[in-house]
Amino acid sequence: MATALRESVGDAVATLRAWHRRRRPRKTEFGAQVLHGFTAQEFMYRFESLGENCEFGIVQRRCGAEPLGPFRFAIVGADNLARVLEAGMSDLLDEQLMEVKLSDGRYVVHNPKYAITFGHSGLHDGELGPDRALHLIVRRLQLLTRKLKAILAAGEKILVFRSRVDDDAAALRLGAALRRFGPNVLLWVAPARNADAIGGVELLAEGILKGQIDPESDWDNLALDTWLTLCDRAYGCWRQLDATGAGRNIAR
């Protein structure tokens, strides 16, 4: 019992430290811009990041928004994410399948079946052992995954995937997997075919919008103005679809 109590107290302390390290929503220069009647900070909560890495999550942060989601700071390929969704996310967070690792002194967890790495845990080496870190991270991801399932069932956010390659087939597969859960819209952001195409948004298929961005944009080299243009146009497209009865309103 004493061991269990120590572990419980240790978990609570580590979780509290991680919570204090977590970024809070705040006012920023970019977040003050107005898009569709919202500040950019408010507007970013109308979108859910699904990967491929943390680039769009950093866009949200630069606008002062800090939405909670399991894939916001995950590294995952489009085909593997589609596989996760096609399986109903049933074994995504099986603790027996997960591996815990250190990245710059912080714990991350990896699912080798789907080649997904979940980062930004806020838990550091030295605060607790890897087994306890794994348990806490998985427990938190389980809560966020339940939240994501509710979002997908309602179809109330634009779901953003930043692809490093221009692969329409992968976009179609991911979009179809998302629509298994509800009336969802995917914003598939791919490298622009040419400079003139940067910032453009087109309807690729039912429930799938394709945006084009500077191929060099990444989490540490953000094309932030283009990202805001893509989000602005994607939201406008989806509102237009809803007005014609071809889509469903996202959250306002």
Secondary structure, DSSP 8 states (H G I E B T S, - for coil): -HHHHHHHHHHHHHHHHHHHHS------TGGGSEETTEEHHHHGGGEEE--SSSHHHHHHHHTT-----TTTTEE--HHHHHHHHHTTTTTTT-TTT-EEEEETTEEEEEETTTTEEE-----BBTTB-HHHHHHHHHHHHHHHHHHHHHHHHHT-SEEEEE-SS--HHHHHHHHHHHHTTSS-EEEEEEE-SSGGGTT-EEEEETTEEEEEE-TT-BTTB--HHHHHHHHHHHHHHHHHHHHTTSS-----
